[in-house]
Amino acid sequence: MKEHIAAVHKQTIAQAAERLFLERGFDGTSISDICAASGYSRRTVYRYFDTKEEILYYIVANGLEQLRDRLTDIVQAEQPFLAKYEHICKAMRAYYEHCPVSARAVHQFQPKALETVTPTMKTIFSLGTAINDALARWIEQGIAEGVVRETADVMMTVYVFSAQLHALFDLVETKGAFLLPTLSKTKEQFFAYGQKMIFNSLAKEPLR
């Protein structure tokens, strides 16, 4: 019961912090701001989180956990490689759009700059590994089906694939207001074209 209550309090604090991080950025948000937005005293916030960074890591872990669960379900499904590709793209786009603080923090993460590793950070590393492993199994399926080139380095392909999708999502988010009218394309048309280009960088035979 106590663990459930603690989880509710941590989630409430994290949700308030996430809204502020989106509006003001991480550096522009103080613990006092988070206290005011969440309705908790400074003492209570520090009871559940040692630092502002730990609140961010908690948000990152929540987003990654959702992505891991979704990707694991997709990869384990009895579907061909190409069918899974559509679902994987949708899952990763949903993560980028619905968990933007988590997605951006992961993209900017600098492991070499970390002096200490907290339990929450260990959770983040573990979730990242699980996500990459799921994507690696999917790439291996593509090689086995003869869709992906046999010479592909599986784990390097996973990293490049993830980076390409992130770049596509980021491009639409930051430049879409200008690009889409200029190209006379909808957001969905732009995503469909970008995802086809990314797929063609993996496949033996390009999609038409």
N, C-alpha and C positions, 0 to 999 in steps of 0.2 A: 504493500500500500504506500509506504513512504517513497519507494522508488518511482511509483507511478506519479505521485504528487510532485516529486522533484523533476520528473520528465516534463510535466505540464508547465511548471514554472520556467524551466530552461527553454522550452519551445516558445513560450510567450515572450520572453526576453529576446530570443533570437529573431523572432518575427518582427519585433519592433526595430531591432538593430538592422535587419535586412532592408526594411523600408528606408531607413536613414542612410544606409550605405549607398543605396540606389540614388537617393535624392542629393546627397552631399558628398559622397565618396567616403572611403574608409578614413582617410586622414582628416577629413572635414567633420567627422562625427566624434564626439567625446563620450566618455562614460556617463557624464551628467545628462547629455542628450538622450542616451539610451534609457537612463533611469526615468526621465520625464516622459518619454514616449511609451514605455512599458508599464508605468505606474508603480514601479518598485523603487525602494530606497537603494542608495548606493551600497549599503551594507548587505542587502539581500542579493543584489546583482553579483557582488563579489563572493557571496556564499556559493553561488553556482558556477561562476567563471572567474578565474584568477586574473585574467587580463582581457582587454578589448580584442586582442589577437585570438584568444581562445574562443570568443564568441564567433569570430569570422570562421575559424576552423570548424566549429560546430555546424555552421551554416553550410560550409563546403562539404562536410561529411554527409549531411542530410541529402543534399542534391546528388552526390555521387552514389549514395545508397539506392536512391530511386532509379538512377541510370543503370547501375549494376543489375538490379532485379529485373528491369525491363529487357536489357540486352541478354541476360542469361536465359530468360524465357524465350526470346526470339531465336537464339542460337540453338537451343535444345529442341525447338519445334521440328516436326517432320516436314520440312519444306526445302525446295531447292535453293541453291546459293543466291540466285537472282531475286527470288521472292523475298528472301530475308534481307537483301540489300535495301529494298524499299522500306521495310519496317525499321531497320537499323537507322537509316537516315531520318525517319520520322521521330524515333526515340531520341536521337541526339539533338535534333532540332527542338524537340519539346524541352529537353534539359536546358538548352541554351536560352530558350524564350521564357520558361517558367521558373528556372533557377539561375537567373542571370548573375547574381553575386557569386554563387558557387562556380559557374562556368568561367567567369572572368578571372576569379582568383586562381583557379587551376591553370589557366592559360599564362598567368603572370608569375606563377610559383617559381621560386628560385631555391632549390634544395641546397645548393652549395652555400647559400647565405644563412642557413639555419645553424644556430649555435647549440640549441638543445632540442630534443625531440620529446614532445608531450604525448600522453596516451591518445589524445584526439588526433594528433598528427600521425601517429602510428596507424590509427584507423583509416585516415585518408590514404596513406601509402598502401595499405592492404586493399582498400576499395579500388584504387587505381590499378593495382596488380590484377585484381579479379576482372575488372573491365577489359584490360588489355588481353588477358587470357581468353575471355569469351570471344573477343574479336579475332584473336589468333586462331581459335578453333573454326571460326567462320571462314577465314582465309584458307585454312587447310582444307575445308570442305570444297571451296572453290577450285583449289588445285586438284583435288581428287576427282571432281566432276569435269575437269578439263576446261573450266571457264577462265581461271586465273593462270597466268604463265607459270610453268614449273620452276623457272629460275628465280621466282620471287622469294626474297628473304622475308619470312613470315612476320617476325616481330618488327623489323624495320618498316614493312608495309603497313602494319597496324599504326605505328606512330605517324607516318606520312599521311595515311588515310584520315586519321583523326585531325591532324593539322589542316588538311585541305578542307574538311567539312567546317571546322571552326572558322577558317578564313572566309569561306562562302557565307556563313551566317553573319559574321562580323561585317562583311562588305555590304550586305543588304541592310543591316541594322544602322550602320554609320553613313552609308552613301546612297541608300535606296531612294530617299526622297528626291535626289537629283537624277540617279541612274534610271530608275524605272520609267518616269515620263519621257526621258531622253530617248530610251530604247523602245518606247511604246510597248512595254511588257508589264504584266502583273507580277506581283511578288512570287506567286506560285509558278508562273512560267519561268521566271529567272532561276528559282530553286530547281525546277525540273531540268533545265538546261545545264546548270552547274553540276547537279548530281550525275547527269549522264556523262559529262566530261570527266568527272572523278572516276566513275566506273570504268570508262574507257582507258584510263591510265593503269588500271589493274588487269583488264581482260585481254585474252588472246584475240578475240574478235570484237570490234567496236559495236556498240548499239547504234542502230540507224534511227 
